Amino acid sequence: MHKTNKPVHLYKKIGTKDENLIFSPFSITSALAVTYAGARGNTASEMSSVLYFPEEQALLHQAFDAINDSIMLTDNEKGTTLNIANGLWVQEGYSLKEEFIDLAEEDYLATVEQVRFDTPSDQEKSRQQINKWVEKKTENKILELIPPGVLNALSRLVITNAIYFNGNWEHPFEESKTTPSLFHVSSKKSVSTPFMHQKEVIKYYEDDEVQAIELNYKGEKSSMVILLPKETEGWKLIGNILTIDRLEIILSGFEFKEIDMAIPSFTYESSYNLKEKLMEMGMEISFSMEADFSGMTGEKDLKIDEVLHKAFVEVNESGTEAAASTAVIMALKSAYETKINRFIADHPFFFFILDKSSGSILFMGRFIHPAEN
């Protein structure tokens, strides 16, 4: 698993409520990696420590360049669409260093657009322009990433990342086999919801605490891993001990077995303001008057104002559609044998969408409860 992905730490911050959750570690780290390219001194050291970015910045940017190339190969696979895009939205007349722009364009395939933040009408026009870009890049799945009132006269740069994934299962579920059954939200509450059924030889893992399966998308360059605690409310415990090392043990422990599976179909979205979460993780300087992003402008005049993230996921018989976007807003400081095993996902579980060639976690989520009518 690529070390530029450290989603578990952030999950433990944003996954505190008993609710469905979806976010894109790739999108968040990509947007923050572009931001990191402009960080210097203690600001860079703190971002490196909190985000697990290498201190030698070139290593990170080269890694993202390689991941972007890998993702483009996945996008060329029939039956799978995987698009990523990065953008820099700069206040008209505000100068960014050429080397910062060149790095963003070359390693992150970023486009640079001039916008205005001077007046409320300028801010609203720019907000709509950025949101329309996000909508287009995510096939209209991520709407209103930047809500009204976030941009202001001190805003100078908005760094955006958008990711869109649409994958058809290598072995689709038959719609005729989808039937309603009970999903146990907790030991005291159950809800009827549609379950997809299939018997197939897939990768399977099991230990004393969890079962896990890996479902490939067409082309086998990407997959969904579902991690199912054995206890109905075991997700709370697993959430506490979940680590990248544990995920690697599960992924390396997979064996091909015939599995009789039942998985609910679901659709939902999540929104986050990550500023407080990142600060709680120890990334405080970046948001303060002491911030040093002189690698962007040559001056120490910028700080991070907000980090916004929104994600969407739909899992059905044919496959998975998922999208996410992240915005980092910079402002002036003034401001898978023969034996049949059963995998019945009838209680809360975790899931990950992986780019298998790079090992990157593109999306990470938790399904706690179906929609109630």
Secondary structure, DSSP 4 states (H G I P E B T S, - for coil): --TT--HHHHHHHH--SSS-EEE-HHHHHHHHHHHHTT--HHHHHHHHHHHT--SSHHHHHHHHHHHHHHHHHHHTSTTEEEEEEEEEEEETT----HHHHHHHHHHH-EEEEEE--SSHHHHHHHHHHHHHHHHHHTTT-S--SS-TTS--TTEEEEEEEEEEEEEEBSSPPPGGG-EEEEEESSSS-EEEEEEEEEEEEEEEEE-SSEEEEEEEBTTSSEEEEEEEESSTTTHHHHHHH--HHHHHHHHHT-EEEEEEEEEE-EEEEEEEE-HHHHHHTT--GGGSTT---HHHHSSS-EEEEEEEEEEEEEE-SSEEEEEEEEEEEEEETT----SEEEEE--S-EEEEEEETTTTEEEEEEEE--PPP-
